[in-house]
Amino acid sequence: MNKQPIQPFDLWRETMAALTQGGLLLCTMGADGKPNPMTIGWMTGGVIWGKPIIEVLVRPSRYSFSRLEQVAEFTVNVMTPEFVDAIQICGSMSGRDTDKFAETGMTPAPAQQVTVPLIEQAAISYECRVVHTNEVIPPHLAPEIVSAFYPQGDFHRVFFGEALAVCAAPDAQAQLAGWLR
């Protein structure tokens, strides 16, 4: 897919619609150079420290967590509705045991600013370098959040990534229209 550079939040509405309707694919890579896409359903973004920042939450039990610890970069890939099955696979299988690119037929593609690849078939891709992390602190959460989302513990770490580059397919808005309801 021939993607063009865009500003970090130019297609944020479409990104958030895809996040809430089907999920996005976070791609990480370990020191071994093996990329791993993982479905995420929680993400936010804005301007912090005068930089465009995207925050993703990853549990320590996830394979992607160890990859982020090794290579402090990630890409966030906004897939079209046709990839709902691939999004589901990437959220239900571990990269420890499965090559999710082979399993889904998706293709890793070189990024411009980070070593972690983009997903070629994504309509929008965000390239991020981790600039800060924070642990989710259980006593600071409302009790109903702890009971609903952390019944076994495994509290997320928040990875703050500076969006160094963002690219989109020329017709990304049309491709993502199915997520906008």
DRENGUKOL-137489 format. One line per 3 residues: number of its first residue (from 1); for each residue z, x, y of N, C-alpha, C, O. Coordinates in pm, whole numbers, always signed. Each point is the difference from the previous one (the first is absolute). Layout:
NUM> Z/X/Y/Z/X/Y/Z/X/Y/Z/X/Y; ...
***
This chain:
1> +0/+85/-118/+0/-85/+118/+0/+90/+124/+82/+91/+10; -171/-116/+80/-12/+79/+123/+100/-52/+103/-24/-103/+63; +134/+173/-46/+105/-45/+92/-11/+74/+132/-45/+114/+8
4> +88/-184/+97/-3/+55/+135/+142/+14/+52/+87/-80/-36; -59/+181/+120/+134/+13/+58/+31/-118/+91/-86/-49/+73; +212/+5/-78/+49/-104/+90/+137/+43/+51/+58/+96/-50
7> -7/-168/+149/+135/+26/+49/+101/-56/-100/-31/-96/-70; +151/+154/+61/+95/-37/-105/+29/-149/-16/+18/-46/-113; -12/-29/+221/+40/-140/-16/-111/-98/+36/+27/-118/+24
10> -153/+165/-20/-113/-87/+32/-15/-116/-98/-33/-111/+41; +57/+135/-169/-14/-105/-102/+133/-30/-67/+7/-24/-121; +100/+25/+202/+135/-21/-52/+20/-142/-52/+68/-20/-100
13> -126/-78/+168/+12/-139/-46/-57/-15/-141/+61/-64/-85; -177/+123/+62/-62/-5/-132/+82/+77/-103/+13/-43/-114; +43/+155/+155/+84/+80/-90/+124/-80/-41/+35/-2/-118
16> +29/-62/+212/+121/-78/-31/-33/-121/-86/+79/-38/-86; -194/-24/+109/-41/-114/-83/-20/+46/-145/+46/-67/-93; -112/+180/+74/-20/+52/-135/+134/+36/-64/+21/-24/-119
19> +70/+82/+197/+133/+36/-50/+73/-123/-53/+55/+2/-110; -54/-108/+189/+79/-117/-37/-70/-89/-103/+66/-76/-71; -198/+84/+62/-73/-85/-95/-17/+65/-137/+4/-68/-102
22> -23/+200/+99/-28/+62/-129/+64/+135/-21/+21/+44/-113; +11/+23/+223/+58/+134/-7/-101/+105/+39/-121/-23/+0; +172/+138/+34/-82/+114/+38/+19/+109/-104/+93/-6/-81
25> -181/+104/+82/+15/+112/-93/+40/+125/+76/-74/+52/+83; +194/-4/-116/+51/+127/+50/-50/+107/-96/+21/-12/-121; -85/+114/+172/-45/+109/-87/+82/+125/+34/+12/+38/+116
28> +43/+23/-220/+78/+123/+14/-62/+104/-92/-89/-30/-79; +137/+152/+91/-49/+108/-84/+112/+100/-20/+72/+33/+94; -58/+16/-216/+101/+100/-27/-56/+140/+18/-117/+19/+33
31> +203/+78/-54/-40/+140/+11/-109/+36/-100/-73/+98/+18; +61/-177/-125/-103/+23/-101/-138/-47/+46/-99/+22/-69; +91/-88/+185/-127/-47/+53/-46/-132/-56/-109/-46/+34
34> +189/-18/-118/-38/-128/-61/+38/-114/+95/+118/-19/+30; -217/-58/+17/+31/-113/+88/+49/-120/-79/-34/-16/-117; +113/-67/+181/+55/-119/-65/+8/-115/+99/+73/+8/+99
37> -148/-117/-123/+13/-118/+84/+113/-91/-51/+18/-15/-121; +57/-43/+213/+110/-89/-32/-7/-121/+93/-22/+16/+120; +39/-134/-173/+2/-121/+83/+126/-4/+84/+110/+25/-50
40> -127/-56/+177/+116/-22/+87/-11/-138/+64/-109/-46/+33; +222/-17/-19/+7/-130/+64/+87/+2/+125/+14/-100/+69; +45/+217/-41/+85/+17/+117/-50/+117/+80/-15/+110/-53
43> -13/-133/+180/-47/+106/+90/+11/-54/+142/-9/-121/+23; +27/+210/+68/-2/-38/+141/-59/+116/+79/-20/+109/-53; -7/-133/+178/-56/+106/+83/+21/-28/+147/+28/-113/+41
46> -40/+217/+36/+14/-10/+145/+0/+138/+61/-32/+99/-66; +67/-93/+191/+3/+128/+70/+145/+47/+7/+86/-68/+56; -61/+185/-113/+132/+63/+3/-24/+146/+37/-95/+62/-48
49> +179/-7/+132/-13/+140/+43/-136/+25/+66/-51/+112/-3; -6/-216/+63/-130/+12/+65/-115/+16/-97/-109/+41/+40; +132/-72/-169/-103/+17/-103/-20/-133/-75/+94/-79/-11
52> -215/+55/-40/-19/-116/-87/+65/+29/-135/-40/+93/-70; +138/-173/+34/+78/+24/-122/-13/-119/-93/+9/-116/+42; -30/+147/-169/+0/-102/-105/+117/+32/-93/+13/+113/-48
55> +70/-213/+23/+116/+18/-87/-25/-72/-132/-31/-119/-2; +45/+193/-107/-13/-57/-133/+132/+20/-74/+70/+99/+23; -37/-192/-109/+125/+6/-76/-32/+27/-147/-82/-70/-60
58> +146/+171/+3/-24/+36/-140/+135/+23/-67/+86/+71/+53; -69/-131/-170/+123/+17/-77/+0/+136/-72/-104/+46/-44; +221/+17/+33/+9/+128/-71/-48/-6/-145/-44/+102/-53
61> +51/-218/-10/-43/-11/-140/-152/+3/-16/-49/+18/-111; -25/-35/+218/-146/-4/-7/-59/+140/-10/+50/+95/+60; -155/-84/-136/-73/+127/-14/-48/+49/+136/+3/+120/+28
64> -47/-211/+58/-48/+38/+133/+108/+67/+83/-31/+81/+87; +156/-115/-110/+111/+61/+74/+1/+151/-22/+8/+77/+96; -16/-35/-222/+1/+144/-28/-122/+68/+58/+6/+115/+42
67> -119/-186/-39/-122/+56/+57/+15/+20/+151/-43/+102/+53; +105/-199/+14/+24/+13/+145/+96/+114/+30/-10/+64/+105; +102/-39/-196/+93/+111/+18/-74/+134/-10/+37/+96/+67
70> -140/-91/-149/-75/+123/-20/-105/+24/+110/-13/+112/+50; -59/-216/-14/-103/+8/+103/+32/-109/+102/-17/-119/-28; +64/+158/+143/+51/-94/+102/-114/-60/+82/-3/+9/+122
73> -90/-70/-193/-112/-70/+60/-30/-123/-85/+35/-4/-118; -100/-94/+178/-43/-117/-76/-117/-66/+71/-23/+22/+119; -49/-104/-193/-98/-87/+63/+37/-143/-36/+53/-28/-107
76> -82/-62/+199/+16/-143/-24/-140/-58/+2/-76/+21/+95; +42/-93/-201/-136/-50/-19/+0/-152/-9/+69/-60/-82; -147/+0/+170/-10/-146/+8/-120/-42/-83/-115/+24/+38
79> +143/-85/-150/-105/-42/-91/-44/-143/+33/+76/-78/+58; -198/+46/-95/-52/-135/+20/+52/-92/-111/+49/+49/-102; -60/-181/+121/+50/-92/-102/-63/+19/-139/+61/-36/-100
82> -180/+92/+94/-63/+24/-131/+79/+99/-86/-20/+7/-121; +110/+68/+184/+77/+101/-73/+140/-49/-37/+89/+81/-27; -69/-211/+25/+132/-53/-32/+47/+45/-139/+119/+26/-18
85> -210/-15/-78/+39/+47/-134/+43/+146/+3/+98/+38/-64; -170/+45/+139/+36/+141/+12/+135/+15/+69/+82/+83/-39; -58/-165/+142/+130/+2/+68/+111/-35/-98/+106/+63/+0
88> -131/-163/-83/+99/-41/-102/+26/+112/-101/+115/+27/-34; -220/+37/-13/+14/+110/-96/+82/+114/+62/+89/+55/-65; -119/-21/+190/+70/+111/+66/+146/-32/+27/+80/+90/+24
91> -45/-218/-26/+139/-41/+18/+74/-22/-130/+122/-20/+2; -192/+23/-114/+66/-30/-126/-1/+115/-101/+67/-6/-103; -144/+112/+133/-5/+116/-88/+49/+123/+75/-17/+10/+122
94> +78/+81/-192/+48/+123/+62/-104/+110/-12/-65/+17/-103; +50/+57/+211/-88/+117/+0/+52/+111/-90/-73/+95/-28; +198/-105/-17/+52/+98/-96/-78/-7/-131/-20/+100/-68
97> -24/-224/+35/-63/-25/-129/-147/-38/+7/-70/+3/-101; +23/-39/+220/-133/-57/+14/-74/+63/+117/+58/+19/+107; -185/+12/-126/-87/+39/+111/-52/-131/+60/-94/-60/-52
100> +156/+18/+160/-33/-130/+57/-141/-4/+58/-61/-106/+6; +9/+221/+38/-139/+1/+47/-93/-31/-116/-92/-81/+14; +113/+144/-129/-83/-26/-117/+18/-144/-48/-96/-67/-37
103> +219/+20/+39/+31/-135/-49/-65/-109/+84/-42/-103/-53; +32/+125/+184/-50/-104/+91/-146/+19/+41/-61/-92/+53; +5/+210/-76/-136/+28/+44/-10/+36/+147/-110/+13/+54
106> +224/+3/+12/-1/+43/+140/-27/+151/+5/+16/+71/-99; -57/-25/+218/-39/+139/+15/+80/+69/+109/+2/-49/+113; +66/+161/-143/+63/+76/+108/-109/+69/+83/-100/+47/-53
109> +122/-44/+184/-96/+63/+91/+75/+91/+95/+114/-29/+36; -175/+139/+7/+69/+93/+90/+38/-67/+133/-78/-75/+58; +198/+105/-13/+45/-44/+132/-42/+105/+102/-41/+110/-36
112> +52/-144/+163/-37/+93/+107/+116/+90/+43/-20/+118/+29; +143/-173/-25/+113/+72/+58/+112/+33/-98/+89/+79/+34; -91/-136/-153/+106/+25/-99/-65/+39/-132/-119/-25/-21
115> +198/+85/-67/-54/+41/-130/-2/-115/-101/-76/+4/-97; +159/-105/+119/+3/-116/-88/-129/-80/+21/-40/-22/+115; -25/-21/-222/-126/-71/+19/+17/-144/+49/+106/-61/-11
118> -217/+12/+65/-16/-142/+32/-51/-67/-127/-32/+67/-99; +24/-198/+102/-69/-73/-106/-135/-41/+57/-7/-72/+99; -98/+119/-161/-136/-20/+50/-31/-148/+28/-65/-32/+100
121> +110/-57/-187/-34/-141/+11/+83/-75/+104/-27/-118/+25; +125/+181/+36/+84/-66/+100/-81/-34/+124/-89/+75/+40; +121/-188/+21/-64/-40/+125/+58/+78/+118/-71/+31/+96
124> +201/+1/-105/+69/+78/+104/+89/+102/-71/+61/-32/-102; -55/+153/+156/+89/+102/-56/+73/+71/+113/-60/+39/+100; +192/-23/-118/+87/+68/+95/+43/+132/-63/+49/+1/-113
127> -66/+110/+184/+42/+131/-48/+128/+40/+73/+2/+9/+123; +103/+16/-199/+132/+22/+61/+68/+127/-51/-12/+36/-117; +82/+30/+208/+84/+115/-31/+144/-42/+25/+32/-52/+107
130> +55/+73/-205/+140/-40/+13/+66/+85/+108/-3/+123/-4; +63/-192/+102/+71/+69/+108/+151/-25/-4/+76/+64/+71; -34/-160/-156/+143/-31/-10/+21/-90/-121/-91/-72/-42
133> +211/+78/-15/+39/-94/-105/+140/-51/+31/+79/+67/+66; -51/-186/-114/+133/-61/+11/+30/-70/-131/-89/-58/-62; +212/+64/+21/+42/-76/-117/+40/-141/+45/+59/-17/+107
136> -91/-82/-189/+55/-133/+24/+148/+9/-35/+36/+44/-109; +50/-86/+201/+144/+16/-16/+61/-134/-40/+9/-91/+83; +33/+77/-208/+47/-128/-51/+104/-72/+87/-15/-120/+23
139> +120/+189/+27/+99/-75/+80/-56/-52/+133/+62/-86/+63; -177/+137/-22/-59/-45/+126/-97/-116/-20/-54/-52/+98; +31/+10/-222/-89/-112/-29/+79/-129/-9/+116/-1/-42
142> -179/-107/+82/+61/-132/-19/+19/-23/-150/-88/+35/-80; +200/-92/+40/+28/-20/-144/-110/-75/-75/-26/+30/-116; -36/-127/+181/-105/-75/-70/-124/+86/-29/-72/-26/-96
145> +48/+128/+178/-111/+93/-28/+35/+87/-119/-83/+23/-87; +206/+26/+84/+44/+83/-113/-11/-80/-129/-55/+49/-98; +106/-172/+95/-2/-78/-124/-141/-41/-39/-30/-9/-119
148> -57/-17/+215/-136/-45/-32/-93/+114/-39/-84/-16/-89; +97/+132/+153/-98/+106/-19/+54/+125/-69/-78/+86/-42; +210/-75/+29/+58/+121/-60/+110/-33/-100/+107/+60/+6
151> -129/-153/-98/+108/-35/-93/+41/+116/-91/+114/+4/-46; -205/+91/+20/+33/+117/-80/+12/+127/+83/+3/+111/-55; +4/-125/+187/+2/+120/+84/-143/+45/+25/-85/-81/+36
154> +57/+210/-54/-133/+57/+21/-52/-33/+140/-109/-55/+18; +190/+90/+80/-32/-27/+140/-113/+90/+48/-6/+118/-34; -82/-175/+112/-118/+71/+49/+34/+118/+92/+108/+7/+59
157> -202/+83/-49/-5/+97/+108/-115/-45/+90/-105/-41/-49; +125/+50/+179/-105/-34/+96/-68/+130/+41/+65/+93/+49; -195/-88/-68/-81/+115/+38/-75/-36/+128/-81/-93/+2
160> +108/+168/+104/-66/-20/+128/-121/+94/+5/+16/+122/+1; -135/-178/+1/-121/+82/+1/-74/-12/+132/-30/-111/+45; +0/+224/+16/-84/-1/+120/-143/-27/-45/-54/+72/-85
163> -8/-175/+141/-139/-32/-32/-89/+100/+73/-27/-14/+119; -20/+115/-193/-82/+106/+57/-145/-43/+15/-70/+48/+89; +25/-136/-176/-137/-51/+4/-3/-136/-69/+74/-26/-95
166> -161/-59/+145/-21/-131/-60/-151/-23/-1/-68/+27/+99; +18/-77/-210/-142/-31/-7/-19/-137/-65/+84/-46/-77; -197/-16/+110/-28/-135/-50/-149/-14/-26/-83/+64/+64
169> +52/-149/-160/-139/-37/-23/-50/-73/+124/+77/-72/+64; -204/+88/-30/-52/-69/+119/+21/-152/-2/+16/-63/+104; -15/+5/-224/+19/-145/-13/+137/-34/-59/+15/-100/-70
172> +85/+183/+98/+134/-19/-58/+56/-139/+31/+59/-63/-88; -75/+15/+210/+55/-133/+33/-60/-107/-89/+72/-87/-49; -201/+91/+27/-65/-98/-86/+46/+16/-145/+25/-100/-69
175> -13/+225/+23/+43/+25/-138/+142/-51/-24/+32/-44/-111; +52/+50/+213/+141/-39/-15/+27/-144/+39/+115/-45/-5; -217/-29/+43/+19/-139/+44/+68/-85/-107/+72/-95/+32
178> -95/+128/-158/+63/-76/-108/+152/+9/-2/+66/-88/-55; -9/+193/+114/+145/+13/+8/+58/-81/+115/+118/-35/-1; -202/+4/+101/+48/-71/+120/-4/-151/-27/-107/-60/-4
181> +223/+2/-13/+7/-144/-25/+91/-65/+98/+19/-122/-4
***
